[in-house]
Amino acid sequence: MFTRRGGFLVFGGIIMISIGFALMGYLSLNTMLDSFGVSPQVNSTTTGVPADNQGIGIMDFLHFYLDTEGTLIWFFILGGVMLIFSVLLGLPFYRLGANPKSIEITRKVSKPKAFAGDYVYIEVTARNKSVNQLPTVEIYDAIPEVFDLILGENFIVTQLNPRQTITYGYVVRIPIRGVFEIGPTKVIIRDRMGFYATEGEIITKTEILVYPSYEDIKKLEMIGKKRQLGVLFGFHRTKIKGMGSDFWGIRKYQVGDPFKFIDWKAFSRSGKMMVREYESEENIRVIVLVDSSVSMGAGLPRNTKLEYAIRSAVLLIHLAFEKKDLVGLCIYDDKIRNWVDITSVRSRLFQFLESLAHAKPQGEADLEVAIDYLLQRVKRASYIVIISDLESHPDRIIKAIRRARARKHNITVISPFGPWFEIVSHQLSPVEQMVGHAMVEKQLGERQNLFKLLRRYDAVSISVGPDDFLPTIMAQFNRMQRQG
């Protein structure tokens, strides 16, 4: 309740009263000794100066003021009492008007849904609902630690008159995806002299949904629609002979062919019935499985394996929509966290992004659960892209892949390798680097053994690090497009 200044005054008053009573005790003791004929004498043995030549000392000074009706005693006692009462008497009046609940807080955000890396303007409005003036009010708006405060401050120190409203704002940058809450708001009310302070928390929270970063897609779009084969971001179509619009070739007429496809010019030249054939594009079906287990949360801050997996999933989904392919999404650990059914409707992109935004590392990965869930909902053969660090039971991974291959699904495993995300070599000593390299070699050997087992079922398995994660995803999507 008391501020440092108020507490200092109360403590000072107590000290002064203590000194006054101590002097009063000294005076009483001196009077009692005089009544018994005993009076403390100052001699030359203690000071080294003859008693007649000592002059007025400290004791003489105290005796003079103590004997003069206790002037010094009452100075300390009354001064201490006045200090204490000057603080305590104002406390009831302060408490009558200082109530944090009398302040109403409302908050507005410029974008309740944003992409990672976006800037968001936050406006806070404080209203004094009471009829009392609040001389000094401090308002602190709590923001998540991962937010970067770019412009302004998330607090204000002001004065609020009765029924007055004040507004302030600030700009933050949200670097990572997820669901975040702004708030609560902390309010501190101080009196005009700074003796008292009341602190309270106003529970007003605002939720912001942050989608995964769109930067990778923007870079892809900048390259343009006409991308060449063999470049990292290749543009490919799967063509089959059918009912499309691009010319394929000419063949002899067969019974049952539609008359509209007969090439009459070729008939006039050769006298034989010929039919024109056209190219037709075939849409592929891609299902993205994202492992969101605890182990996927490892890595450098803001660049964990899960964050790279989500960026890769966003890029893969965008490419599928761009090529008019069918795409679905499954986020799993030891249970299914999110499922977005297969679609080719681009307007449903935000449904995918929202599911990925809610992903957080939890539980233990169980690929069998995800594959069983998928097989119940997807009957046709598809391309299944599994993005997982494979740090779970190898036997269950093999069983899951075997079941998917039994249903004619094509499997691609993009596996972020833990040490490549976690070890920063320039921050390690030579000994630590040697130990780290030994651990990496051991884990790579175990991983290669698992990949050999997966290759028995024609599953493509690739280990990736932060630098080659996205290029690998692009290359594998191009491969699926060529296979059709």
C-alpha positions as CSV (number, residue, x, y, z in Angstrom):
1,M,0.0,0.0,0.0
2,F,2.8,2.5,0.9
3,T,5.3,3.5,-1.7
4,R,9.0,3.7,-1.0
5,R,8.6,7.4,-0.1
6,G,5.8,6.8,2.3
7,G,7.5,3.9,3.9
8,F,10.6,5.9,4.3
9,L,8.7,8.6,6.2
10,V,7.0,6.1,8.5
11,F,10.3,4.4,9.2
12,G,12.0,7.8,9.9
13,G,9.2,8.8,12.3
14,I,9.6,5.6,14.2
15,I,13.4,6.2,14.5
16,M,12.9,9.8,15.7
17,I,10.4,8.6,18.4
18,S,12.9,5.9,19.5
19,I,15.6,8.5,19.8
20,G,13.3,10.7,21.9
21,F,12.4,7.9,24.3
22,A,16.1,6.9,24.5
23,L,17.0,10.5,25.5
24,M,14.1,10.5,28.0
25,G,15.5,7.4,29.6
26,Y,19.0,8.9,29.8
27,L,17.5,12.0,31.5
28,S,15.7,9.8,34.0
29,L,18.8,7.8,34.8
30,N,20.8,11.0,35.3
31,T,18.2,12.4,37.7
32,M,18.1,9.2,39.6
33,L,21.9,9.2,40.0
34,D,21.9,12.8,41.2
35,S,19.3,11.9,43.9
36,F,21.7,9.3,45.3
37,G,24.6,11.8,45.2
38,V,26.3,10.0,42.4
39,S,27.2,12.3,39.4
40,P,29.3,11.2,36.4
41,Q,32.5,13.2,36.4
42,V,34.7,13.8,33.4
43,N,38.3,13.5,34.4
44,S,41.7,14.0,32.7
45,T,42.5,10.3,32.6
46,T,39.8,9.7,30.0
47,T,40.5,12.6,27.8
48,G,44.1,13.5,28.5
49,V,43.1,17.2,29.1
50,P,42.6,18.7,32.6
51,A,39.0,19.0,33.6
52,D,39.2,22.8,34.0
53,N,40.3,23.3,30.4
54,Q,37.9,20.9,28.6
55,G,35.3,23.5,27.8
56,I,31.8,22.4,26.6
57,G,31.6,18.8,25.4
58,I,28.8,16.6,23.9
59,M,27.6,15.5,27.3
60,D,27.4,19.1,28.5
61,F,25.4,19.9,25.3
62,L,23.0,17.1,26.0
63,H,22.6,18.1,29.6
64,F,21.8,21.7,28.7
65,Y,19.0,20.7,26.3
66,L,17.7,17.9,28.4
67,D,17.5,20.0,31.5
68,T,15.8,22.8,29.7
69,E,12.3,21.2,30.0
70,G,13.3,18.3,27.7
71,T,13.5,20.4,24.6
72,L,15.5,17.8,22.6
73,I,13.4,15.0,23.8
74,W,10.1,16.5,22.6
75,F,11.7,17.6,19.3
76,F,12.4,13.9,18.4
77,I,9.1,12.6,19.8
78,L,6.8,15.2,18.3
79,G,8.7,15.3,15.1
80,G,8.4,11.5,14.7
81,V,4.7,11.5,15.5
82,M,4.1,14.2,13.0
83,L,5.9,12.2,10.3
84,I,3.9,9.1,10.9
85,F,0.6,10.9,11.2
86,S,1.3,12.9,8.0
87,V,1.3,9.6,6.1
88,L,-1.3,7.6,8.0
89,L,-4.0,10.4,8.2
90,G,-4.1,10.6,4.3
91,L,-4.4,6.8,3.9
92,P,-8.2,6.6,4.4
93,F,-8.9,9.4,2.0
94,Y,-6.6,7.8,-0.6
95,R,-8.3,4.4,-0.3
96,L,-11.7,5.9,-0.9
97,G,-10.8,7.1,-4.3
98,A,-8.1,4.7,-5.5
99,N,-9.7,1.6,-6.9
100,P,-8.2,-0.1,-10.0
101,K,-11.6,-1.6,-10.8
102,S,-12.9,1.9,-11.4
103,I,-10.8,2.0,-14.6
104,E,-12.3,0.3,-17.7
105,I,-9.9,-1.0,-20.3
106,T,-10.8,-1.7,-23.9
107,R,-8.4,-2.9,-26.6
108,K,-8.5,-2.9,-30.4
109,V,-6.1,-4.6,-32.8
110,S,-5.7,-3.6,-36.4
111,K,-5.7,-7.3,-37.5
112,P,-7.1,-10.1,-35.4
113,K,-5.7,-12.5,-37.9
114,A,-2.2,-11.9,-39.4
115,F,0.7,-13.6,-41.0
116,A,4.0,-14.3,-39.3
117,G,6.2,-11.2,-39.8
118,D,3.3,-8.8,-40.0
119,Y,3.0,-5.6,-38.1
120,V,-0.1,-5.1,-35.9
121,Y,-1.3,-1.8,-34.3
122,I,-2.8,-2.1,-30.9
123,E,-4.9,0.6,-29.4
124,V,-5.7,0.7,-25.6
125,T,-8.5,2.9,-24.2
126,A,-8.7,3.6,-20.4
127,R,-11.8,5.2,-18.9
128,N,-12.2,6.5,-15.3
129,K,-15.7,5.3,-14.3
130,S,-15.6,6.9,-10.9
131,V,-16.3,10.5,-9.7
132,N,-12.8,10.7,-8.1
133,Q,-9.8,12.2,-9.7
134,L,-6.9,9.8,-10.1
135,P,-3.7,12.0,-9.9
136,T,-1.2,9.5,-11.2
137,V,-2.2,6.3,-13.1
138,E,0.2,3.8,-14.7
139,I,-1.2,1.4,-17.2
140,Y,0.8,-1.5,-18.5
141,D,-0.6,-3.7,-21.3
142,A,1.0,-7.2,-21.3
143,I,2.2,-8.6,-24.6
144,P,3.7,-12.0,-25.3
145,E,7.5,-12.2,-25.0
146,V,7.9,-13.2,-28.6
147,F,6.4,-10.0,-29.9
148,D,8.8,-7.3,-31.0
149,L,7.8,-3.8,-29.9
150,I,8.5,-1.6,-32.9
151,L,6.9,1.8,-32.3
152,G,5.5,3.4,-29.1
153,E,5.3,1.9,-25.7
154,N,2.9,-0.6,-24.2
155,F,2.4,1.5,-21.1
156,I,1.4,5.0,-20.2
157,V,1.6,7.3,-17.1
158,T,-1.2,9.8,-16.9
159,Q,-3.8,11.6,-14.9
160,L,-7.5,10.7,-15.1
161,N,-10.2,13.1,-14.2
162,P,-13.7,11.9,-13.3
163,R,-15.4,10.2,-16.3
164,Q,-12.3,11.0,-18.5
165,T,-11.2,8.7,-21.3
166,I,-7.6,8.4,-22.6
167,T,-6.3,6.4,-25.5
168,Y,-2.7,5.3,-26.5
169,G,-1.3,2.9,-29.0
170,Y,1.8,1.0,-30.1
171,V,3.0,-1.2,-32.9
172,V,4.3,-4.8,-32.6
173,R,5.8,-7.2,-35.0
174,I,4.8,-10.9,-34.7
175,P,7.7,-13.0,-35.9
176,I,6.2,-16.5,-35.5
177,R,2.9,-18.2,-36.2
178,G,0.6,-19.4,-33.4
179,V,-2.3,-18.3,-31.2
180,F,-1.4,-15.4,-28.9
181,E,-3.2,-13.4,-26.2
182,I,-2.6,-9.8,-25.4
183,G,-3.4,-8.9,-21.8
184,P,-4.2,-8.7,-19.0
185,T,-3.7,-5.0,-18.2
186,K,-1.9,-3.9,-15.0
187,V,-3.0,-0.7,-13.4
188,I,-1.1,1.2,-10.6
189,I,-2.8,4.2,-8.9
190,R,-0.6,6.6,-6.9
191,D,-1.5,9.7,-4.8
192,R,-0.4,13.2,-5.6
193,M,2.5,13.2,-3.1
194,G,3.6,9.7,-4.0
195,F,3.1,8.2,-0.5
196,Y,0.6,5.4,-1.5
197,A,0.1,3.0,-4.4
198,T,-2.6,0.5,-5.3
199,E,-2.0,-2.1,-7.9
200,G,-4.6,-4.2,-9.7
201,E,-5.0,-6.4,-12.8
202,I,-7.8,-5.9,-15.3
203,I,-8.5,-9.2,-17.1
204,T,-9.1,-8.0,-20.7
205,K,-7.5,-10.4,-23.2
206,T,-7.4,-10.1,-27.0
207,E,-6.6,-13.2,-29.1
208,I,-4.6,-12.9,-32.3
209,L,-4.3,-15.8,-34.7
210,V,-1.0,-15.7,-36.6
211,Y,-0.8,-17.8,-39.8
212,P,2.5,-19.3,-40.9
213,S,4.8,-16.9,-42.9
214,Y,3.7,-16.2,-46.5
215,E,7.2,-15.0,-47.5
216,D,8.1,-18.3,-49.2
217,I,5.0,-18.1,-51.4
218,K,5.7,-14.4,-52.2
219,K,9.2,-15.3,-53.4
220,L,7.7,-18.1,-55.5
221,E,5.1,-15.8,-57.1
222,M,7.8,-13.2,-57.8
223,I,9.6,-15.7,-60.0
224,G,6.5,-15.9,-62.2
225,K,4.3,-18.5,-63.7
226,K,6.6,-19.5,-66.4
227,R,9.3,-21.4,-64.6
228,Q,11.6,-23.8,-66.5
229,L,12.2,-27.4,-65.9
230,G,15.4,-28.2,-64.0
231,V,15.3,-25.0,-62.0
232,L,14.6,-25.4,-58.2
233,F,11.1,-24.0,-58.5
234,G,10.1,-26.0,-61.7
235,F,6.8,-25.8,-63.5
236,H,5.5,-29.2,-64.7
237,R,2.3,-30.6,-65.9
238,T,1.3,-34.2,-66.1
239,K,-0.2,-34.9,-69.5
240,I,-2.2,-37.8,-70.7
241,K,-4.1,-38.5,-73.9
242,G,-7.7,-37.4,-73.4
243,M,-10.3,-34.7,-73.9
244,G,-8.2,-31.6,-73.3
245,S,-7.5,-28.6,-75.5
246,D,-3.9,-29.1,-76.5
247,F,-3.3,-31.1,-79.7
248,W,-1.7,-34.6,-79.1
249,G,-1.8,-36.3,-82.6
250,I,-3.9,-38.1,-85.3
251,R,-5.0,-41.7,-85.4
252,K,-7.3,-43.9,-87.5
253,Y,-11.0,-43.7,-86.8
254,Q,-12.5,-46.4,-84.6
255,V,-16.1,-47.3,-84.1
256,G,-17.5,-45.2,-81.3
257,D,-15.3,-42.2,-81.7
258,P,-17.2,-38.9,-81.6
259,F,-17.8,-37.4,-85.0
260,K,-16.7,-33.9,-83.7
261,F,-13.1,-35.1,-83.5
262,I,-12.9,-36.4,-87.1
263,D,-10.2,-34.5,-89.1
264,W,-12.0,-33.8,-92.3
265,K,-8.9,-32.2,-93.9
266,A,-6.9,-35.4,-93.4
267,F,-9.8,-37.4,-94.8
268,S,-9.8,-35.2,-98.0
269,R,-6.1,-35.7,-98.4
270,S,-5.8,-39.5,-97.7
271,G,-9.4,-40.7,-98.2
272,K,-9.2,-42.4,-94.7
273,M,-11.2,-41.5,-91.6
274,M,-8.8,-39.9,-89.1
275,V,-9.4,-38.6,-85.6
276,R,-7.6,-35.8,-83.8
277,E,-6.6,-36.4,-80.2
278,Y,-5.8,-33.9,-77.5
279,E,-3.8,-33.7,-74.3
280,S,-5.6,-33.8,-71.0
281,E,-4.1,-32.8,-67.6
282,E,-4.5,-35.2,-64.7
283,N,-4.7,-33.9,-61.2
284,I,-2.6,-35.6,-58.6
285,R,-3.7,-36.1,-55.0
286,V,-1.3,-35.0,-52.3
287,I,-1.8,-35.5,-48.6
288,V,0.6,-33.8,-46.2
289,L,1.2,-35.4,-42.8
290,V,3.0,-33.0,-40.3
291,D,4.4,-34.5,-37.1
292,S,3.8,-32.1,-34.2
293,S,5.3,-34.2,-31.4
294,V,7.6,-32.8,-28.7
295,S,10.8,-33.8,-30.5
296,M,9.8,-31.6,-33.5
297,G,10.0,-28.6,-31.2
298,A,13.8,-28.9,-30.9
299,G,16.1,-26.5,-32.6
300,L,17.2,-22.9,-32.5
301,P,14.6,-20.4,-31.2
302,R,12.0,-19.5,-33.9
303,N,13.7,-22.0,-36.3
304,T,12.6,-25.4,-34.8
305,K,12.0,-28.5,-36.9
306,L,8.3,-27.9,-36.5
307,E,8.5,-24.4,-37.8
308,Y,10.4,-25.5,-40.9
309,A,7.9,-28.4,-41.4
310,I,5.0,-25.9,-41.3
311,R,6.7,-23.6,-43.8
312,S,7.2,-26.6,-46.1
313,A,3.6,-27.7,-45.7
314,V,2.4,-24.2,-46.6
315,L,4.6,-24.2,-49.7
316,L,3.4,-27.6,-50.8
317,I,-0.2,-26.7,-50.3
318,H,0.2,-23.5,-52.3
319,L,1.8,-25.4,-55.2
320,A,-0.9,-28.0,-55.2
321,F,-3.6,-25.3,-55.5
322,E,-1.6,-23.5,-58.2
323,K,-1.5,-26.7,-60.3
324,K,-5.2,-27.4,-59.6
325,D,-4.2,-30.6,-57.7
326,L,-6.1,-32.1,-54.8
327,V,-4.4,-31.6,-51.4
328,G,-5.2,-32.6,-47.8
329,L,-3.6,-32.0,-44.5
330,C,-3.2,-34.1,-41.3
331,I,-1.4,-32.8,-38.1
332,Y,-0.7,-35.5,-35.6
333,D,1.4,-36.7,-32.6
334,D,0.0,-39.5,-30.5
335,K,-3.5,-38.4,-31.7
336,I,-4.9,-36.5,-34.6
337,R,-4.7,-32.8,-33.8
338,N,-6.1,-31.4,-37.1
339,W,-7.5,-32.8,-40.3
340,V,-8.4,-30.8,-43.5
341,D,-10.1,-32.9,-46.1
342,I,-8.8,-33.2,-49.6
343,T,-9.8,-30.3,-51.8
344,S,-8.7,-28.3,-54.9
345,V,-10.6,-25.1,-53.9
346,R,-8.0,-22.4,-53.4
347,S,-10.4,-20.4,-51.2
348,R,-9.9,-23.0,-48.5
349,L,-6.2,-22.1,-48.2
350,F,-7.0,-20.2,-45.0
351,Q,-8.5,-23.4,-43.5
352,F,-5.1,-25.1,-44.0
353,L,-3.2,-22.1,-42.6
354,E,-5.4,-21.9,-39.5
355,S,-4.8,-25.6,-38.8
356,L,-1.1,-25.1,-39.1
357,A,-1.2,-22.0,-36.9
358,H,-2.6,-24.0,-34.1
359,A,0.1,-26.7,-34.3
360,K,2.4,-26.9,-31.2
361,P,4.9,-29.5,-30.1
362,Q,3.2,-32.0,-27.7
363,G,2.9,-35.7,-27.2
364,E,4.8,-38.5,-28.8
365,A,4.6,-39.2,-32.6
366,D,2.6,-42.2,-33.6
367,L,2.6,-42.5,-37.4
368,E,0.4,-45.6,-37.2
369,V,-2.5,-43.5,-35.7
370,A,-2.1,-41.0,-38.5
371,I,-2.0,-43.5,-41.3
372,D,-5.0,-45.5,-40.0
373,Y,-7.0,-42.2,-39.7
374,L,-6.0,-41.3,-43.3
375,L,-6.8,-44.7,-44.8
376,Q,-10.4,-44.5,-43.4
377,R,-11.0,-41.3,-45.3
378,V,-8.9,-41.6,-48.5
379,K,-9.8,-44.5,-50.7
380,R,-8.0,-43.6,-53.9
381,A,-4.3,-43.9,-54.4
382,S,-2.5,-40.7,-53.4
383,Y,0.9,-39.2,-52.8
384,I,1.5,-39.1,-49.0
385,V,4.2,-36.6,-47.9
386,I,5.2,-37.3,-44.3
387,I,7.2,-34.5,-42.6
388,S,8.6,-36.0,-39.5
389,D,11.9,-36.4,-37.6
390,L,11.1,-40.1,-37.2
391,E,12.2,-40.0,-33.5
392,S,9.6,-42.6,-32.4
393,H,9.3,-46.3,-32.5
394,P,10.8,-47.6,-35.7
395,D,8.6,-50.7,-35.8
396,R,5.4,-48.6,-35.7
397,I,6.8,-46.4,-38.5
398,I,7.5,-49.5,-40.7
399,K,4.0,-50.9,-40.0
400,A,2.4,-47.6,-41.0
401,I,4.3,-47.4,-44.2
402,R,3.5,-51.0,-45.1
403,R,-0.2,-50.4,-44.6
404,A,-0.2,-47.3,-46.8
405,R,1.7,-49.1,-49.6
406,A,-0.7,-52.0,-49.4
407,R,-3.4,-49.5,-50.4
408,K,-1.3,-48.3,-53.4
409,H,-0.3,-45.0,-51.9
410,N,3.0,-43.4,-52.8
411,I,5.1,-42.5,-49.8
412,T,7.6,-39.7,-49.5
413,V,9.3,-39.0,-46.1
414,I,11.0,-35.7,-45.6
415,S,12.8,-36.0,-42.3
416,P,14.5,-33.1,-40.5
417,F,17.6,-34.4,-38.8
418,G,17.8,-33.1,-35.2
419,P,21.6,-32.3,-34.9
420,W,21.5,-30.2,-38.0
421,F,18.9,-28.0,-36.4
422,E,20.3,-27.9,-32.8
423,I,24.1,-27.8,-33.1
424,V,25.8,-24.5,-33.8
425,S,29.5,-25.5,-34.4
426,H,31.0,-22.0,-33.9
427,Q,29.6,-21.8,-30.4
428,L,31.2,-25.1,-29.3
429,S,34.7,-25.9,-28.0
430,P,36.9,-28.3,-30.0
431,V,36.1,-31.1,-27.5
432,E,32.4,-30.4,-27.7
433,Q,32.6,-30.4,-31.5
434,M,34.2,-33.8,-31.5
435,V,31.6,-35.3,-29.2
436,G,28.9,-33.7,-31.4
437,H,30.3,-35.2,-34.6
438,A,30.4,-38.6,-32.9
439,M,26.8,-38.3,-31.9
440,V,25.8,-37.2,-35.4
441,E,27.6,-40.1,-37.0
442,K,25.8,-42.6,-34.7
443,Q,22.4,-41.1,-35.3
444,L,23.0,-41.0,-39.1
445,G,23.9,-44.7,-39.0
446,E,20.6,-45.5,-37.2
447,R,18.7,-43.3,-39.7
448,Q,20.2,-45.0,-42.7
449,N,19.2,-48.4,-41.4
450,L,15.6,-47.1,-41.0
451,F,15.7,-45.7,-44.5
452,K,16.9,-49.1,-45.9
453,L,13.8,-50.7,-44.4
454,L,11.6,-48.0,-45.9
455,R,13.0,-48.5,-49.3
456,R,11.8,-52.1,-49.3
457,Y,8.3,-50.6,-49.6
458,D,9.4,-48.1,-52.3
459,A,9.1,-45.2,-49.9
460,V,11.3,-42.2,-50.8
461,S,13.2,-41.0,-47.6
462,I,15.3,-37.9,-47.4
463,S,17.1,-36.3,-44.4
464,V,17.0,-32.5,-44.5
465,G,18.5,-29.6,-42.6
466,P,17.5,-25.9,-42.3
467,D,19.2,-25.0,-45.6
468,D,17.8,-27.7,-47.9
469,F,14.4,-28.3,-46.3
470,L,12.3,-26.1,-48.7
471,P,14.3,-27.0,-51.8
472,T,13.8,-30.7,-51.1
473,I,10.1,-30.2,-50.7
474,M,10.0,-28.4,-54.1
475,A,12.0,-31.1,-55.8
476,Q,9.8,-33.9,-54.5
477,F,6.7,-32.1,-55.6
478,N,8.1,-31.7,-59.1
479,R,8.9,-35.5,-59.1
480,M,5.3,-36.3,-58.1
481,Q,4.0,-34.0,-60.9
482,R,6.2,-35.8,-63.5
483,Q,5.0,-39.2,-62.3
484,G,1.4,-38.2,-62.3
